Amino acid sequence: MGAKFSDYLAESEAADTPEDAAVRAMFAAGIALGLQFRDARVSRGLTQAELSGLTGIPQADISRIERGAGNPTESTMQRLAHALNGRLELVTA
């Protein structure tokens, strides 16, 4: 095992099964989605509480989504995107 976290991470990813890699990819996608919502909120000068007031989505749910720990429905994401003057778009890699 390497002495640095980056070494550990590289070794861990190299040992992944296809199922492990899929879970890792889903986790990364959730984090990326949450960061996009957070960046849009911050760029508009809104707090989570203010966004909650605009959308009716509980602030705790917004926090979970922004941390990548939530599992928002399409409806929730649409409400957030609308309140942030954005739109949902499926982008394939």
N, C-alpha and C positions, 0 to 999 in steps of 0.2 A: 504494500500500500504506500502511495506517495505521501510526502510530508505536507503538501499544499492541498487546499480544497480543490483547486482546478485539476490536480492529478487524480484525486479521489473521484471527482465527477467524470473525468475521461475514462477511468478504469470501470466505473459503474456503468456508464453508457455502453462501453465495449462489451460488457457482460450481459446486456439486455437481451431478453427474448423478444420476439416480435410483439407479444402482448405487452411487455414492459415498455417497449418503445411507443406503442399506441397510447398507453396511459400517460407516459411522459409528454407526448405531443398534445394530448387533450388538456393536460394541466397547463402547459405553456400557452395554449390557445386561450384558456380562461384568464390567465394573467394578462395576456396581450389585450383581450377585450376589455377587461377592467381598467387597464391603464388608459385605453382610448377614451372611455367614459370619464375617468378622472381628469385627464388632460383637457377634454372639452369643457368640463364643469369649471375647472380652475381658470381656463382661458376666458371664460365668460364672467369671472369674478363671483361665482356662486359658492356658497357653502353647501355641504351635504344637507343641512337642515332647510336651506332655501330651496334646493332642488326637490326635496321631499314635499315642501309646500306647493311647488308648481305642478308636481306629478301625482301626488297622493300616495307615492311609494314610501313606505317607512324608511327613515334615515338609516336604521340598522341594516335594512336590505341593500340600500345604496352602498353602504360601507362594505358589505360582504361582496357585492358585485365588483366594486373597485379593487378589492384585494384579490379577486380571482377565486374567492371562496363561495360565491353564490352560484345558483343555477337558475338564472332568470328565464322567464318565458319570453316568447317572441313579443307578446303584448307589452310586457314590462320594458323590454329593450326599445320598442317603438315609442312608448311614452317618454322614456328618457331621451331618446334621439330627438323627438319632436320638441321637448322642452329646451334642448341644447341647440336648437336650430340645425340639427343634423339629419342624416338619414341612414338607415341600415343598408348595407351593401354586402353581398356575398362576393368575396374575392378568392379565386382559386390560385394556388401557388404554382 
